[in-house]
Amino acid sequence: MTPVPGFEGQRVAVFGLGRSGITAARALKAGGAEPVLWDDGVSGRMQAEAEGFELEDLTTADWSSFAALVLSPGAPLTHPKPHWTVDKAKAANVPVIGDIELFARALEATPASLRPKVVAITGTNGKSTTTALIGWVLKQAGLKVAVGGNIGIGVLALPAPTEVEAYVIEVSSYQLDLTTSFAPDVAILTNVSPDHLDRHGGMEGYVAAKARLFANLSDTASALVGIDEEWGRGVAERVANATTVRTLPSPLAGEGGGRSPTDEGYEDPHEIARADGSSDTSSVTPHPTSPAARPPSPARGEGILAAPGHLTVGDTTIDFTRARSLPGRHNAQNAAFAYAAARAVGVSHDAAVEGLMTFPGLAHRMETVGHLGPVRFVNDSKATNADAARQALMSYPTSFWIAGGKAKDGGIEDLRDLFPRVARAYLIGEAADDFAATLGDTPHVIAKDMATAVALAAADAQQAGGDQVVLLSPACASFDQFPDFEARGESFRAAVLNLGATPSVHG
């Protein structure tokens, strides 16, 4: 646990007693504060009471007695309308903060000589894989690392700053909205596409929340920004000395075809966007890494190119095609961020590359869960929107696609260009009928539930013959049939194994 100083002897209101709320209360208490807890749900209040915390109905509390309100990221700060606790806090001039801000204050109170490095990752898609990958690379390099935040363990439940050498923290837009002083040593924005727009009042508000990650960076901090879409390019232009990451089309996907970055004389057909808004249209001729080559260390403001299995840093290409858990264009982007972040915190070139090569993969994200003869079953349950599903569909020439759930705005309309890759689609959940209408002439069946979808897809894939992929990449939230995407992914895994498939230990 990370005790939070600065509130010694003061009452701090904590609303929302899920994972982050109850952990924040423990950390505040450990730092000497007097947390006062409340939740609209009875179960949360019962847990707090069982742990000996003070409970008080915040609807009738004296808000002038509170030094701060620690708000659950699940409660709206501004849109669609502020949570009632926010209105009460503002009326009493009580600051509204979240667990990441408490973590930032604990870091600031740690003596500089003992303060660990902090790598923070946000973005619409890819942030969990990037977080797990960076944590893995740093651990393999011998650092004492704590990984958490929006992924896995709540940030305040991680070991105290004096017990680790580096934190790798995933942060959501909801959490960033509640920060004022968070200043990581490496700040990463993977990508931006429409998501959670109701909570941020539209796309501009959503992007602004993500960009808060860069608001307090020191002159020596590293900012890494994905520029595959206009929103990311806009952020990069506003962040001083941002190192940009751009991904190139996958020859496997047939997008742009042509030669790969390892081919002799390869020239990048894209411009490399720079953080200052200019561009470099000179050709880039990567050369294979050799003992004689200077190990690349991305400079601030530099551009990194990523293509499936390869990174181009300066005039050097890093080949990670043998990294079996990092297939496809999206994982090339993840690898670029991981490599650059590792180098930024002092990991050597060789150790960073070795970490990429040995990464075992992240559960529920392009995770191979089993094989039935030549048929491979891939669990991408974490693809909760169309943009995330796009990355998975682009990774295979063709697939038997399981999709559906609680649809996001736009459904799968933006995936039309990838429908030719779908051998057949198997639709589940609330979105099944709407997705069927969008698919039109693309072969599909409404399977309704996971077990039926897996059985039908497996039979069709086996009948097709040869190496085939059954892909769960729902492009939907899970909340119609499952409590979360993890439960959905485990349902897929169970259905696959029930068919007699040979399980895979790692993807």
N, C-alpha and C positions, 0 to 999 in steps of 0.2 A: 504493500500500500504506500501511496505518496501522501504524507500528511500535508495539509494546506495551511500555511501560516498567514498572518495578516488580519485574522478575525478573532484573536484571542479575547475571550470573555464577552463576545458580541453575539447577539441573536441573528441567525441567518435563516431565512425562510427557504425551504426546499420543497418544490412542487413537482409531482410526478415520481412515483417510487418504483420505476422499472430498474433495469440494470444500472443505468448511469446515475439515477437519482439516489438510490440507496447507497451506491458506492461513494457519491459525492458527500453524503451525510457522514459516512464513516471517516472519510478523509478530513472533513471539516472538524469533526469531533477529535480526531487524532491530533489536529493542529491547535486545539484549544478553543475552538468556537463552540457555540451553543446552538446546534441546528434544531430548527422547528419544522416538523415534517407534516405534509398533507398530500392526499391523493383522492381523486373522485371515486376510486375503486376501493372496496372493502378489503380485498386481499392484500393490496399494497400497504394499507394502514395496519393490518394485522401483522405483517412481517416486521414493519418498523417498530411496532409496539413490543413484539417478541424480542427484539434486539435492544430494548430499553430506551429507544429514542422518545423525545417529547413530541406528542401529537397535538396539533391545534387546528381547528377549523379556520382556514385562512379567509373564508368569506366574511368572518366576523372579527378577525384579529385586528390588533392595533398595529398598523403598518409602520407607524413612526418609530416603533421599537426595533425594526429590522435594519441591519447594516447592508443587506443585499438579498436579492431573490435569485436562487439557483433554479433555473427553469429546465424541465425536461425538453430535449430536442424534439420530442413528439408533440409538444404544445406549440401552437402558432405564435410567433412573435409579432407579426404584422398582418399577414393575410391567411385566409380570406378576411379575418378580423382578429385583432389581438386577443389572446386568451384573457380571461377575466383577471387572472393574477397579474398580468402585465399592466392592465389598466389601473389596478390598485397600487402597484409598485410605482408607476409613473406619477400618480396623484400624490404620493408621499415622498417623491424624489428619491426613491430607492433604486439603485442600479440593478439591471437585469443581466445576469451572466449565465454561463453554462460550464460544463465540466472541463472543457478544453481551456477556458479562461482560468479556472482554478488551477489546472495543471501548469499553465504558463506562469502564474504567480508563484507556485512552488519552485519552479525552475529558477525564476529570477532571484528568489531568496537563497538559492544554493550558491556557496562560494564559487567564484569563477574557476578556480583551480580544480574543483571537484565536479563541475557541471558537465554532463554528457552532451554529445552531439544529438540533435533532433532532426530527423527526416520526416516531413509531413507530406501526405499525398491526398489530393482530392481530384475530382473529375466526375463526369457522368458515368463512364464505363471504364473498366480496366483498373480502377484504383485498388481493389482488393488483391488482385493478382500481383500488381506492382508492389503493393505493401508486403505481401508474403515473399515475393521474390527478393526484394531488397533486404528484408530480414534474414533470409536464407544466405544471401551472398555475404553479408556482414558477419554472420555467425560462422560461416565456413572460413572466413578470413581470420578468425580467432578473437573477434570482439565479443564482449558481454553485451547482449542485445535484448531489449524488451520490445515486443510487437503487440500492438493493440489499438484501442480507440474505437472507431466505428466497425472494426473487424475483430472478432474474438473478445478479448478481455477489455473491459472499460479502462480508459486511460488512467484513472486515479487508483485502479486496482493493481496497476503494474508496480514493480519494485521501485523504491525511492530513488531519486536521482543519484545519490552517492553509491548506489549498489550496481549501477550499469555504466557502460561506456557509450551506448547509443540507444536512443528510442527511435522506433519506426512506427509512425502513427497515421492511421487512416482517419480523415476528417470529412464529415458530410457538410453539405451546404447549411443544414439546420444548425449544426454545431458552430460553424464559422459565423453565422448570424449573431451568435451569442459571445463572440470574442472581441476584445479591445486591445490586448497587448501581446497576443501570441506571436512569437518571432522565431520560427525554426531556423536551423542552420542550412537546411536544404528544403526548399518548397517546390512541390511538383503539382502541376495541373495536367492531367493526362489528356483530356479532351472535354468538349462541351457540346451537348445536344439537348433538345427540349426534354425536361423532366421536372417534376415537382413544381410546375408553374403556378398551381393554385396557392402554394405556400409562399411564393415570392412575388406575386403580383405580375407575372409575365416573364418573358425571357431576359429582359434587361435586369430585373431584380435577381433572377437566378444567377446570371453571370456575375453580377456585382457581389453576391454572397461568396461565390467561388474565389473571386479576385481578392477578397479580404485576406486570404492566405499570404499575400505578398505585401500587405499594408505596413508591416513593421520590420521588414528585413534590415539587417545591419549591412554595412558596406562590404563585409566579407562573406555574407551569405550567398548561396547559390540558388537561382531561380530557374527551374526547368519547365518549359511550357510546350505542350503539343500544339502544332499549328496545322493540323489536317483539315480544320474547318474555320470559317470566318470568325467565329466567336473566340477561338483560341488565338488566332492571329491578332485580334483586337486587344486581347489581354497582353500578349507579348509586346505589342507596340507601346504599352503603357508601363511596363515593368523594366526598370533600368538593368542593362546588362543581362537580360534573360537569354539563357541557352535554349535554342529552339530544337524541337524534335519533329521531323517530318517523315512520314512513312511512304514508301514507294509501292506501286501496284505489285501484286503477286503474280509471277509468271504462271504458277499453277492455276490461279483463278482465271487466267486468260485476259486479264485487264491490262491492256497495253502490250502484252506479250513481250516479244523482244528478248533482250539479253539481261542477265542478272548482274548485279554489282561485282561479281567475281570474274566476269568475262574480261579478257584483255581488251583494253581500249574502251571499256564501257563509259558512256557519258550520260549523266543524269538529265532526262528531258525536262525536269521541273526546275523552277527557280528555287533557290534557298532563301526563304523569308528571313529577314533579320529583325531583331527586336526594335530597331529604330525606324522600321517601316520601309527601309530600302531593300534591295534584293541583289543577289549575286548570280548573274547569268553565266558566269564562266563555267566551263565544263569541269566535272569532278572525275578524276581518274583514280579510283582506289587501287591500292596495291596490297597483295596478301601480307599478313603479318609475318615477319621474320625476325630471328634473333637480332639482326642488325638494325631493324627498324626501331625508331624511337617510340617507346610505349605511349600511346595517345592518352592525354588527359584533357578532357573537354574544357576549353577556356570559357570564362563567362562571356556571353554575347555570341558564342560560336553556334553554328548550326550542325546538328547531327542528322544524318540520313539513316533510316532503318528500312530494311526489306526483309522478307522471310528468310531467316537464317543468317542475316548479315547486318552489321552496323558499319557505317562509314564515319570515322572521326578524323577530321583533318584529311591527310592523304593516306590513311591506313584503313583497311577493311578488316573487321573482326568477324570470323566465320564461326557461327554457333549452330550450324545445320545439324550437328549430332546431338543437340539438346532436345531430346524427344518430348519434353513437356512444354516446349515453347514453339508450337507450330503456328504458321499463319502470320498474316500482316499485323494483326493486333498484338500478338506476342512479340513481334519485332519491336513495336513501340514500347511495350513493357520492358523488354531487355535493354533498350536504349536508356530509359529512365533509370533502371537499376544499375547499369554500368556507370553512368554519369554520377549518380548519387554516391555510389561506393567510392569512386575516385575522389569525389568532393570531400569525403570524410577521412581520406587518407589511405584507403585500401589500394594495394598495388594493382597494376594492370593484369598481371598473371593471375592473381587471386580473384579479381573481379570476373575474369573470363571463366576461370574454373568454377566459380559459383554459379554462373549461368548454365554451364554444361551439366551440373549435377542437380539442378533444381527438380524436385520430385513432382511439382505441380500443386495446384490448389483444388481442394474438393469443390465439386459442383461448377467448376469453370473449365470447360474443355477437358474433362476428366474421363479417361477411358476406364469404364467400370468392368468390362468383360468382353470375351470373344465367344462366339458360337460358330466354330469352324472359321471361315474367312470373314465372317460378319463381325464388325467392331461396333460396340455400343458406347456412345459418348454422352456423358452427363454435363450439360451446360445449363443447368437449372438456374444459375445466377443471371442468365440473360433475361432480365425482367422488362426489357423494352425492345423495340424493333432495332434500334441502333446496335445494341449488344448482340442480338440474334444475327444481324448482318455479318458481324465479324466471324461468327461460327459458320454460317452458310458459305462465306467466301473461302473458308479453309479447305473445302472439299469440292472436287469437280461435280459430284452429285451426292445426294444423301436422301435417306428415308426420314422425313422430318416430323417430329412430334412437337406440336405447338398449341398454345391456348392457355386460358386461365382468366384472370381478371384483366381486361385489356386496358392499355394506356391510350391517351388521345392519339387518334390517327391509326390505331391498330397496326396492321402490317402493310398498309398502302405503300409505304416508302420502300418496301422490299420487292416490289414488282419486277425490277430488273434482275432479281435473283431467282425468280420462279422457274426459269428454265433449268436451274440446277436441282430442282426438287423432283426426285423420282416419283414420290407420292407423299402427301401430307396426311397426318393423323391428328385430328383436332379434338381437344379436350376442354372441359370447363365452360364457363359462361360465354367465352368469345367464340365458341365453335361455329355457330351459325354465321356470325359476321365474318369470320375468317374464311369460311366456305364461300361466301358471296364474293369476297375479294379475290380469292384464288381462281374463281371462274373455271376455265378449262384446264387449269393445272390439276392433275390427278390428286384426289383427296377423298377422305372418308371421315365422317364424324364418329369418333371412337368413344367420346364422352369421358371415359375414365382412363387412368394411367395404365393399369394392367391390360386392358383391351388394346390400347394403342400400341404398347410394346409387343404384344403377341402378334398383332396384325403386321406391324412393321418388320418384325423378325422373319415372319413367314414370307413376306414379299421380298425381303432382301436376300433370303436364302434361295428363293426361286429365281431371282435375277442372276445369281451365280457370280463367282469371282469375289474380289475384295470389295465389300460394301460397308457403308456406315449408316447406322441407325442413330440419329441425332436428336436428343432432347434439347431444344433451345426455344423456350416457350414464347418469347417476345411479350410476356405478360407478367403481372404480379401473380402471386400464388394464392391470395387470400380467399378465393372462392371455394377451393377444395382442400387447402393445406394451410397450416399456421404460418409457414414461412418457406422461402425457397430451399432451405436445407431439407426440410421434411419432404418437399416435392422431389428433390434429388434422390433422397434415400428411398422414396417410393419407386422411383425409376430403377434404382440399383436392385431393390428387392425383386421387382418384376423381371428384370433381366436374369438374375441368378435363379429365379424360380423356373426359368425355361431350361436350366441346365448349363448355362454359360459358364465358362472358365473365368473366375474373377481375376482382375488385374490389381496388383498391390498399389502401383502408381500409374498415373496417366501417361 
